Amino acid sequence: MTISFLGILGIIALGAILLFIFGFLLLGFYEEKHTQKKSKEKP
């Protein structure tokens, strides 16, 4: 029971970390695109 509980907890933790990293990268990419658009408008 303990092993399965730890396994489930590990999977949840791994998923949360991956989701956080993916979200952070996506946010950075969006910010970069947004700033590029802004710089294009204002040379």
mmCIF entry with sequence, helices, sheets and N, C-alpha, C, O atoms, coordinates in Angstrom:
data_MODEL
# 
_entry.id   MODEL 
# 
_entity.id                         1 
_entity.type                       polymer 
_entity.pdbx_number_of_molecules   1 
# 
_entity_poly.entity_id                      1 
_entity_poly.type                           'polypeptide(L)' 
_entity_poly.nstd_linkage                   no 
_entity_poly.nstd_monomer                   no 
_entity_poly.pdbx_seq_one_letter_code       MTISFLGILGIIALGAILLFIFGFLLLGFYEEKHTQKKSKEKP 
_entity_poly.pdbx_seq_one_letter_code_can   MTISFLGILGIIALGAILLFIFGFLLLGFYEEKHTQKKSKEKP 
_entity_poly.pdbx_strand_id                 A 
# 
loop_
_entity_poly_seq.entity_id 
_entity_poly_seq.num 
_entity_poly_seq.mon_id 
_entity_poly_seq.hetero 
1 1  MET n 
1 2  THR n 
1 3  ILE n 
1 4  SER n 
1 5  PHE n 
1 6  LEU n 
1 7  GLY n 
1 8  ILE n 
1 9  LEU n 
1 10 GLY n 
1 11 ILE n 
1 12 ILE n 
1 13 ALA n 
1 14 LEU n 
1 15 GLY n 
1 16 ALA n 
1 17 ILE n 
1 18 LEU n 
1 19 LEU n 
1 20 PHE n 
1 21 ILE n 
1 22 PHE n 
1 23 GLY n 
1 24 PHE n 
1 25 LEU n 
1 26 LEU n 
1 27 LEU n 
1 28 GLY n 
1 29 PHE n 
1 30 TYR n 
1 31 GLU n 
1 32 GLU n 
1 33 LYS n 
1 34 HIS n 
1 35 THR n 
1 36 GLN n 
1 37 LYS n 
1 38 LYS n 
1 39 SER n 
1 40 LYS n 
1 41 GLU n 
1 42 LYS n 
1 43 PRO n 
# 
_struct_asym.id          A 
_struct_asym.entity_id   1 
# 
_struct_conf.conf_type_id            HELX_P 
_struct_conf.id                      HELX_P1 
_struct_conf.pdbx_PDB_helix_id       AA1 
_struct_conf.beg_label_comp_id       THR 
_struct_conf.beg_label_asym_id       A 
_struct_conf.beg_label_seq_id        2 
_struct_conf.pdbx_beg_PDB_ins_code   ? 
_struct_conf.end_label_comp_id       GLU 
_struct_conf.end_label_asym_id       A 
_struct_conf.end_label_seq_id        41 
_struct_conf.pdbx_end_PDB_ins_code   ? 
_struct_conf.beg_auth_comp_id        THR 
_struct_conf.beg_auth_asym_id        A 
_struct_conf.beg_auth_seq_id         2 
_struct_conf.end_auth_comp_id        GLU 
_struct_conf.end_auth_asym_id        A 
_struct_conf.end_auth_seq_id         41 
_struct_conf.pdbx_PDB_helix_class    1 
_struct_conf.details                 ? 
_struct_conf.pdbx_PDB_helix_length   40 
# 
_struct_conf_type.id          HELX_P 
_struct_conf_type.criteria    ? 
_struct_conf_type.reference   ? 
# 
loop_
_atom_site.group_PDB 
_atom_site.id 
_atom_site.type_symbol 
_atom_site.label_atom_id 
_atom_site.label_alt_id 
_atom_site.label_comp_id 
_atom_site.label_asym_id 
_atom_site.label_entity_id 
_atom_site.label_seq_id 
_atom_site.pdbx_PDB_ins_code 
_atom_site.Cartn_x 
_atom_site.Cartn_y 
_atom_site.Cartn_z 
_atom_site.occupancy 
_atom_site.B_iso_or_equiv 
_atom_site.pdbx_formal_charge 
_atom_site.auth_seq_id 
_atom_site.auth_comp_id 
_atom_site.auth_asym_id 
_atom_site.auth_atom_id 
_atom_site.pdbx_PDB_model_num 
ATOM 1   N N  . MET A 1 1  ? 0.838  -1.203 0.000   1.00 0.00 ? 1  MET A N  1 
ATOM 2   C CA . MET A 1 1  ? 0.000  0.000  0.000   1.00 0.00 ? 1  MET A CA 1 
ATOM 3   C C  . MET A 1 1  ? 0.875  1.256  0.000   1.00 0.00 ? 1  MET A C  1 
ATOM 4   O O  . MET A 1 1  ? 0.573  2.228  -0.693  1.00 0.00 ? 1  MET A O  1 
ATOM 5   N N  . THR A 1 2  ? 1.951  1.232  0.773   1.00 0.00 ? 2  THR A N  1 
ATOM 6   C CA . THR A 1 2  ? 2.826  2.395  0.871   1.00 0.00 ? 2  THR A CA 1 
ATOM 7   C C  . THR A 1 2  ? 3.506  2.669  -0.470  1.00 0.00 ? 2  THR A C  1 
ATOM 8   O O  . THR A 1 2  ? 3.638  3.820  -0.885  1.00 0.00 ? 2  THR A O  1 
ATOM 9   N N  . ILE A 1 3  ? 3.940  1.592  -1.147  1.00 0.00 ? 3  ILE A N  1 
ATOM 10  C CA . ILE A 1 3  ? 4.631  1.744  -2.424  1.00 0.00 ? 3  ILE A CA 1 
ATOM 11  C C  . ILE A 1 3  ? 3.694  2.368  -3.456  1.00 0.00 ? 3  ILE A C  1 
ATOM 12  O O  . ILE A 1 3  ? 4.088  3.291  -4.169  1.00 0.00 ? 3  ILE A O  1 
ATOM 13  N N  . SER A 1 4  ? 2.464  1.877  -3.542  1.00 0.00 ? 4  SER A N  1 
ATOM 14  C CA . SER A 1 4  ? 1.500  2.392  -4.512  1.00 0.00 ? 4  SER A CA 1 
ATOM 15  C C  . SER A 1 4  ? 1.158  3.857  -4.203  1.00 0.00 ? 4  SER A C  1 
ATOM 16  O O  . SER A 1 4  ? 1.005  4.678  -5.107  1.00 0.00 ? 4  SER A O  1 
ATOM 17  N N  . PHE A 1 5  ? 1.043  4.161  -2.904  1.00 0.00 ? 5  PHE A N  1 
ATOM 18  C CA . PHE A 1 5  ? 0.741  5.533  -2.498  1.00 0.00 ? 5  PHE A CA 1 
ATOM 19  C C  . PHE A 1 5  ? 1.874  6.467  -2.914  1.00 0.00 ? 5  PHE A C  1 
ATOM 20  O O  . PHE A 1 5  ? 1.629  7.555  -3.436  1.00 0.00 ? 5  PHE A O  1 
ATOM 21  N N  . LEU A 1 6  ? 3.113  6.038  -2.680  1.00 0.00 ? 6  LEU A N  1 
ATOM 22  C CA . LEU A 1 6  ? 4.277  6.844  -3.050  1.00 0.00 ? 6  LEU A CA 1 
ATOM 23  C C  . LEU A 1 6  ? 4.353  6.983  -4.567  1.00 0.00 ? 6  LEU A C  1 
ATOM 24  O O  . LEU A 1 6  ? 4.713  8.040  -5.086  1.00 0.00 ? 6  LEU A O  1 
ATOM 25  N N  . GLY A 1 7  ? 4.011  5.907  -5.273  1.00 0.00 ? 7  GLY A N  1 
ATOM 26  C CA . GLY A 1 7  ? 4.039  5.937  -6.732  1.00 0.00 ? 7  GLY A CA 1 
ATOM 27  C C  . GLY A 1 7  ? 3.040  6.942  -7.274  1.00 0.00 ? 7  GLY A C  1 
ATOM 28  O O  . GLY A 1 7  ? 3.357  7.728  -8.168  1.00 0.00 ? 7  GLY A O  1 
ATOM 29  N N  . ILE A 1 8  ? 1.826  6.913  -6.724  1.00 0.00 ? 8  ILE A N  1 
ATOM 30  C CA . ILE A 1 8  ? 0.778  7.859  -7.143  1.00 0.00 ? 8  ILE A CA 1 
ATOM 31  C C  . ILE A 1 8  ? 1.214  9.284  -6.830  1.00 0.00 ? 8  ILE A C  1 
ATOM 32  O O  . ILE A 1 8  ? 1.041  10.192 -7.643  1.00 0.00 ? 8  ILE A O  1 
ATOM 33  N N  . LEU A 1 9  ? 1.780  9.468  -5.645  1.00 0.00 ? 9  LEU A N  1 
ATOM 34  C CA . LEU A 1 9  ? 2.237  10.798 -5.225  1.00 0.00 ? 9  LEU A CA 1 
ATOM 35  C C  . LEU A 1 9  ? 3.344  11.287 -6.155  1.00 0.00 ? 9  LEU A C  1 
ATOM 36  O O  . LEU A 1 9  ? 3.377  12.460 -6.528  1.00 0.00 ? 9  LEU A O  1 
ATOM 37  N N  . GLY A 1 10 ? 4.249  10.382 -6.526  1.00 0.00 ? 10 GLY A N  1 
ATOM 38  C CA . GLY A 1 10 ? 5.346  10.725 -7.434  1.00 0.00 ? 10 GLY A CA 1 
ATOM 39  C C  . GLY A 1 10 ? 4.833  11.138 -8.800  1.00 0.00 ? 10 GLY A C  1 
ATOM 40  O O  . GLY A 1 10 ? 5.311  12.106 -9.391  1.00 0.00 ? 10 GLY A O  1 
ATOM 41  N N  . ILE A 1 11 ? 3.837  10.381 -9.305  1.00 0.00 ? 11 ILE A N  1 
ATOM 42  C CA . ILE A 1 11 ? 3.263  10.682 -10.625 1.00 0.00 ? 11 ILE A CA 1 
ATOM 43  C C  . ILE A 1 11 ? 2.589  12.054 -10.597 1.00 0.00 ? 11 ILE A C  1 
ATOM 44  O O  . ILE A 1 11 ? 2.730  12.842 -11.532 1.00 0.00 ? 11 ILE A O  1 
ATOM 45  N N  . ILE A 1 12 ? 1.861  12.329 -9.524  1.00 0.00 ? 12 ILE A N  1 
ATOM 46  C CA . ILE A 1 12 ? 1.169  13.620 -9.376  1.00 0.00 ? 12 ILE A CA 1 
ATOM 47  C C  . ILE A 1 12 ? 2.199  14.756 -9.311  1.00 0.00 ? 12 ILE A C  1 
ATOM 48  O O  . ILE A 1 12 ? 2.038  15.796 -9.950  1.00 0.00 ? 12 ILE A O  1 
ATOM 49  N N  . ALA A 1 13 ? 3.258  14.533 -8.526  1.00 0.00 ? 13 ALA A N  1 
ATOM 50  C CA . ALA A 1 13 ? 4.302  15.547 -8.374  1.00 0.00 ? 13 ALA A CA 1 
ATOM 51  C C  . ALA A 1 13 ? 4.999  15.795 -9.710  1.00 0.00 ? 13 ALA A C  1 
ATOM 52  O O  . ALA A 1 13 ? 5.241  16.941 -10.086 1.00 0.00 ? 13 ALA A O  1 
ATOM 53  N N  . LEU A 1 14 ? 5.320  14.713 -10.425 1.00 0.00 ? 14 LEU A N  1 
ATOM 54  C CA . LEU A 1 14 ? 5.991  14.816 -11.721 1.00 0.00 ? 14 LEU A CA 1 
ATOM 55  C C  . LEU A 1 14 ? 5.099  15.571 -12.707 1.00 0.00 ? 14 LEU A C  1 
ATOM 56  O O  . LEU A 1 14 ? 5.567  16.448 -13.434 1.00 0.00 ? 14 LEU A O  1 
ATOM 57  N N  . GLY A 1 15 ? 3.816  15.223 -12.725 1.00 0.00 ? 15 GLY A N  1 
ATOM 58  C CA . GLY A 1 15 ? 2.871  15.887 -13.624 1.00 0.00 ? 15 GLY A CA 1 
ATOM 59  C C  . GLY A 1 15 ? 2.757  17.368 -13.313 1.00 0.00 ? 15 GLY A C  1 
ATOM 60  O O  . GLY A 1 15 ? 2.706  18.198 -14.220 1.00 0.00 ? 15 GLY A O  1 
ATOM 61  N N  . ALA A 1 16 ? 2.718  17.701 -12.018 1.00 0.00 ? 16 ALA A N  1 
ATOM 62  C CA . ALA A 1 16 ? 2.598  19.097 -11.609 1.00 0.00 ? 16 ALA A CA 1 
ATOM 63  C C  . ALA A 1 16 ? 3.839  19.882 -12.026 1.00 0.00 ? 16 ALA A C  1 
ATOM 64  O O  . ALA A 1 16 ? 3.737  21.016 -12.493 1.00 0.00 ? 16 ALA A O  1 
ATOM 65  N N  . ILE A 1 17 ? 5.015  19.267 -11.852 1.00 0.00 ? 17 ILE A N  1 
ATOM 66  C CA . ILE A 1 17 ? 6.283  19.927 -12.211 1.00 0.00 ? 17 ILE A CA 1 
ATOM 67  C C  . ILE A 1 17 ? 6.331  20.157 -13.723 1.00 0.00 ? 17 ILE A C  1 
ATOM 68  O O  . ILE A 1 17 ? 6.684  21.243 -14.182 1.00 0.00 ? 17 ILE A O  1 
ATOM 69  N N  . LEU A 1 18 ? 5.971  19.119 -14.496 1.00 0.00 ? 18 LEU A N  1 
ATOM 70  C CA . LEU A 1 18 ? 5.987  19.225 -15.954 1.00 0.00 ? 18 LEU A CA 1 
ATOM 71  C C  . LEU A 1 18 ? 5.008  20.302 -16.418 1.00 0.00 ? 18 LEU A C  1 
ATOM 72  O O  . LEU A 1 18 ? 5.317  21.089 -17.313 1.00 0.00 ? 18 LEU A O  1 
ATOM 73  N N  . LEU A 1 19 ? 3.832  20.328 -15.804 1.00 0.00 ? 19 LEU A N  1 
ATOM 74  C CA . LEU A 1 19 ? 2.804  21.304 -16.154 1.00 0.00 ? 19 LEU A CA 1 
ATOM 75  C C  . LEU A 1 19 ? 3.307  22.720 -15.864 1.00 0.00 ? 19 LEU A C  1 
ATOM 76  O O  . LEU A 1 19 ? 3.090  23.645 -16.647 1.00 0.00 ? 19 LEU A O  1 
ATOM 77  N N  . PHE A 1 20 ? 3.991  22.871 -14.707 1.00 0.00 ? 20 PHE A N  1 
ATOM 78  C CA . PHE A 1 20 ? 4.517  24.172 -14.306 1.00 0.00 ? 20 PHE A CA 1 
ATOM 79  C C  . PHE A 1 20 ? 5.591  24.640 -15.288 1.00 0.00 ? 20 PHE A C  1 
ATOM 80  O O  . PHE A 1 20 ? 5.595  25.793 -15.718 1.00 0.00 ? 20 PHE A O  1 
ATOM 81  N N  . ILE A 1 21 ? 6.509  23.721 -15.637 1.00 0.00 ? 21 ILE A N  1 
ATOM 82  C CA . ILE A 1 21 ? 7.597  24.054 -16.572 1.00 0.00 ? 21 ILE A CA 1 
ATOM 83  C C  . ILE A 1 21 ? 7.014  24.417 -17.939 1.00 0.00 ? 21 ILE A C  1 
ATOM 84  O O  . ILE A 1 21 ? 7.420  25.403 -18.555 1.00 0.00 ? 21 ILE A O  1 
ATOM 85  N N  . PHE A 1 22 ? 6.046  23.602 -18.411 1.00 0.00 ? 22 PHE A N  1 
ATOM 86  C CA . PHE A 1 22 ? 5.432  23.835 -19.714 1.00 0.00 ? 22 PHE A CA 1 
ATOM 87  C C  . PHE A 1 22 ? 4.712  25.185 -19.732 1.00 0.00 ? 22 PHE A C  1 
ATOM 88  O O  . PHE A 1 22 ? 4.817  25.943 -20.696 1.00 0.00 ? 22 PHE A O  1 
ATOM 89  N N  . GLY A 1 23 ? 3.987  25.471 -18.661 1.00 0.00 ? 23 GLY A N  1 
ATOM 90  C CA . GLY A 1 23 ? 3.274  26.733 -18.556 1.00 0.00 ? 23 GLY A CA 1 
ATOM 91  C C  . GLY A 1 23 ? 4.226  27.918 -18.538 1.00 0.00 ? 23 GLY A C  1 
ATOM 92  O O  . GLY A 1 23 ? 3.960  28.953 -19.149 1.00 0.00 ? 23 GLY A O  1 
ATOM 93  N N  . PHE A 1 24 ? 5.344  27.754 -17.826 1.00 0.00 ? 24 PHE A N  1 
ATOM 94  C CA . PHE A 1 24 ? 6.340  28.827 -17.725 1.00 0.00 ? 24 PHE A CA 1 
ATOM 95  C C  . PHE A 1 24 ? 6.970  29.097 -19.088 1.00 0.00 ? 24 PHE A C  1 
ATOM 96  O O  . PHE A 1 24 ? 7.161  30.248 -19.481 1.00 0.00 ? 24 PHE A O  1 
ATOM 97  N N  . LEU A 1 25 ? 7.292  28.006 -19.812 1.00 0.00 ? 25 LEU A N  1 
ATOM 98  C CA . LEU A 1 25 ? 7.889  28.147 -21.144 1.00 0.00 ? 25 LEU A CA 1 
ATOM 99  C C  . LEU A 1 25 ? 6.896  28.796 -22.105 1.00 0.00 ? 25 LEU A C  1 
ATOM 100 O O  . LEU A 1 25 ? 7.259  29.661 -22.902 1.00 0.00 ? 25 LEU A O  1 
ATOM 101 N N  . LEU A 1 26 ? 5.638  28.366 -22.016 1.00 0.00 ? 26 LEU A N  1 
ATOM 102 C CA . LEU A 1 26 ? 4.600  28.909 -22.890 1.00 0.00 ? 26 LEU A CA 1 
ATOM 103 C C  . LEU A 1 26 ? 4.417  30.398 -22.615 1.00 0.00 ? 26 LEU A C  1 
ATOM 104 O O  . LEU A 1 26 ? 4.267  31.190 -23.545 1.00 0.00 ? 26 LEU A O  1 
ATOM 105 N N  . LEU A 1 27 ? 4.430  30.777 -21.336 1.00 0.00 ? 27 LEU A N  1 
ATOM 106 C CA . LEU A 1 27 ? 4.274  32.179 -20.942 1.00 0.00 ? 27 LEU A CA 1 
ATOM 107 C C  . LEU A 1 27 ? 5.447  32.999 -21.482 1.00 0.00 ? 27 LEU A C  1 
ATOM 108 O O  . LEU A 1 27 ? 5.254  34.097 -22.004 1.00 0.00 ? 27 LEU A O  1 
ATOM 109 N N  . GLY A 1 28 ? 6.663  32.460 -21.353 1.00 0.00 ? 28 GLY A N  1 
ATOM 110 C CA . GLY A 1 28 ? 7.849  33.143 -21.849 1.00 0.00 ? 28 GLY A CA 1 
ATOM 111 C C  . GLY A 1 28 ? 7.800  33.322 -23.354 1.00 0.00 ? 28 GLY A C  1 
ATOM 112 O O  . GLY A 1 28 ? 8.161  34.377 -23.876 1.00 0.00 ? 28 GLY A O  1 
ATOM 113 N N  . PHE A 1 29 ? 7.342  32.268 -24.059 1.00 0.00 ? 29 PHE A N  1 
ATOM 114 C CA . PHE A 1 29 ? 7.232  32.335 -25.514 1.00 0.00 ? 29 PHE A CA 1 
ATOM 115 C C  . PHE A 1 29 ? 6.213  33.397 -25.925 1.00 0.00 ? 29 PHE A C  1 
ATOM 116 O O  . PHE A 1 29 ? 6.444  34.164 -26.859 1.00 0.00 ? 29 PHE A O  1 
ATOM 117 N N  . TYR A 1 30 ? 5.075  33.432 -25.211 1.00 0.00 ? 30 TYR A N  1 
ATOM 118 C CA . TYR A 1 30 ? 4.024  34.408 -25.509 1.00 0.00 ? 30 TYR A CA 1 
ATOM 119 C C  . TYR A 1 30 ? 4.536  35.831 -25.255 1.00 0.00 ? 30 TYR A C  1 
ATOM 120 O O  . TYR A 1 30 ? 4.289  36.742 -26.045 1.00 0.00 ? 30 TYR A O  1 
ATOM 121 N N  . GLU A 1 31 ? 5.252  36.003 -24.138 1.00 0.00 ? 31 GLU A N  1 
ATOM 122 C CA . GLU A 1 31 ? 5.796  37.325 -23.789 1.00 0.00 ? 31 GLU A CA 1 
ATOM 123 C C  . GLU A 1 31 ? 6.788  37.777 -24.861 1.00 0.00 ? 31 GLU A C  1 
ATOM 124 O O  . GLU A 1 31 ? 6.798  38.938 -25.270 1.00 0.00 ? 31 GLU A O  1 
ATOM 125 N N  . GLU A 1 32 ? 7.632  36.823 -25.312 1.00 0.00 ? 32 GLU A N  1 
ATOM 126 C CA . GLU A 1 32 ? 8.633  37.146 -26.325 1.00 0.00 ? 32 GLU A CA 1 
ATOM 127 C C  . GLU A 1 32 ? 7.958  37.582 -27.622 1.00 0.00 ? 32 GLU A C  1 
ATOM 128 O O  . GLU A 1 32 ? 8.364  38.566 -28.242 1.00 0.00 ? 32 GLU A O  1 
ATOM 129 N N  . LYS A 1 33 ? 6.938  36.852 -28.023 1.00 0.00 ? 33 LYS A N  1 
ATOM 130 C CA . LYS A 1 33 ? 6.186  37.177 -29.239 1.00 0.00 ? 33 LYS A CA 1 
ATOM 131 C C  . LYS A 1 33 ? 5.528  38.549 -29.093 1.00 0.00 ? 33 LYS A C  1 
ATOM 132 O O  . LYS A 1 33 ? 5.536  39.358 -30.021 1.00 0.00 ? 33 LYS A O  1 
ATOM 133 N N  . HIS A 1 34 ? 4.963  38.793 -27.921 1.00 0.00 ? 34 HIS A N  1 
ATOM 134 C CA . HIS A 1 34 ? 4.261  40.048 -27.662 1.00 0.00 ? 34 HIS A CA 1 
ATOM 135 C C  . HIS A 1 34 ? 5.237  41.232 -27.747 1.00 0.00 ? 34 HIS A C  1 
ATOM 136 O O  . HIS A 1 34 ? 4.922  42.263 -28.342 1.00 0.00 ? 34 HIS A O  1 
ATOM 137 N N  . THR A 1 35 ? 6.428  41.070 -27.141 1.00 0.00 ? 35 THR A N  1 
ATOM 138 C CA . THR A 1 35 ? 7.415  42.150 -27.158 1.00 0.00 ? 35 THR A CA 1 
ATOM 139 C C  . THR A 1 35 ? 7.934  42.362 -28.575 1.00 0.00 ? 35 THR A C  1 
ATOM 140 O O  . THR A 1 35 ? 8.200  43.494 -28.977 1.00 0.00 ? 35 THR A O  1 
ATOM 141 N N  . GLN A 1 36 ? 8.079  41.265 -29.340 1.00 0.00 ? 36 GLN A N  1 
ATOM 142 C CA . GLN A 1 36 ? 8.536  41.383 -30.724 1.00 0.00 ? 36 GLN A CA 1 
ATOM 143 C C  . GLN A 1 36 ? 7.529  42.175 -31.548 1.00 0.00 ? 36 GLN A C  1 
ATOM 144 O O  . GLN A 1 36 ? 7.905  43.007 -32.373 1.00 0.00 ? 36 GLN A O  1 
ATOM 145 N N  . LYS A 1 37 ? 6.247  41.907 -31.317 1.00 0.00 ? 37 LYS A N  1 
ATOM 146 C CA . LYS A 1 37 ? 5.182  42.624 -32.024 1.00 0.00 ? 37 LYS A CA 1 
ATOM 147 C C  . LYS A 1 37 ? 5.238  44.112 -31.673 1.00 0.00 ? 37 LYS A C  1 
ATOM 148 O O  . LYS A 1 37 ? 5.081  44.977 -32.535 1.00 0.00 ? 37 LYS A O  1 
ATOM 149 N N  . LYS A 1 38 ? 5.465  44.385 -30.394 1.00 0.00 ? 38 LYS A N  1 
ATOM 150 C CA . LYS A 1 38 ? 5.518  45.766 -29.912 1.00 0.00 ? 38 LYS A CA 1 
ATOM 151 C C  . LYS A 1 38 ? 6.699  46.502 -30.560 1.00 0.00 ? 38 LYS A C  1 
ATOM 152 O O  . LYS A 1 38 ? 6.565  47.638 -31.014 1.00 0.00 ? 38 LYS A O  1 
ATOM 153 N N  . SER A 1 39 ? 7.862  45.826 -30.593 1.00 0.00 ? 39 SER A N  1 
ATOM 154 C CA . SER A 1 39 ? 9.054  46.449 -31.162 1.00 0.00 ? 39 SER A CA 1 
ATOM 155 C C  . SER A 1 39 ? 8.872  46.679 -32.664 1.00 0.00 ? 39 SER A C  1 
ATOM 156 O O  . SER A 1 39 ? 9.415  47.629 -33.229 1.00 0.00 ? 39 SER A O  1 
ATOM 157 N N  . LYS A 1 40 ? 8.096  45.791 -33.303 1.00 0.00 ? 40 LYS A N  1 
ATOM 158 C CA . LYS A 1 40 ? 7.843  45.945 -34.746 1.00 0.00 ? 40 LYS A CA 1 
ATOM 159 C C  . LYS A 1 40 ? 6.991  47.178 -34.989 1.00 0.00 ? 40 LYS A C  1 
ATOM 160 O O  . LYS A 1 40 ? 7.220  47.920 -35.945 1.00 0.00 ? 40 LYS A O  1 
ATOM 161 N N  . GLU A 1 41 ? 6.018  47.397 -34.135 1.00 0.00 ? 41 GLU A N  1 
ATOM 162 C CA . GLU A 1 41 ? 5.140  48.556 -34.266 1.00 0.00 ? 41 GLU A CA 1 
ATOM 163 C C  . GLU A 1 41 ? 5.912  49.857 -34.017 1.00 0.00 ? 41 GLU A C  1 
ATOM 164 O O  . GLU A 1 41 ? 5.693  50.870 -34.681 1.00 0.00 ? 41 GLU A O  1 
ATOM 165 N N  . LYS A 1 42 ? 6.827  49.795 -33.036 1.00 0.00 ? 42 LYS A N  1 
ATOM 166 C CA . LYS A 1 42 ? 7.590  50.987 -32.640 1.00 0.00 ? 42 LYS A CA 1 
ATOM 167 C C  . LYS A 1 42 ? 9.073  50.754 -32.940 1.00 0.00 ? 42 LYS A C  1 
ATOM 168 O O  . LYS A 1 42 ? 9.784  50.215 -32.093 1.00 0.00 ? 42 LYS A O  1 
ATOM 169 N N  . PRO A 1 43 ? 9.557  51.144 -34.119 1.00 0.00 ? 43 PRO A N  1 
ATOM 170 C CA . PRO A 1 43 ? 10.964 50.897 -34.481 1.00 0.00 ? 43 PRO A CA 1 
ATOM 171 C C  . PRO A 1 43 ? 11.942 51.847 -33.783 1.00 0.00 ? 43 PRO A C  1 
ATOM 172 O O  . PRO A 1 43 ? 13.151 51.752 -33.995 1.00 0.00 ? 43 PRO A O  1 
# 
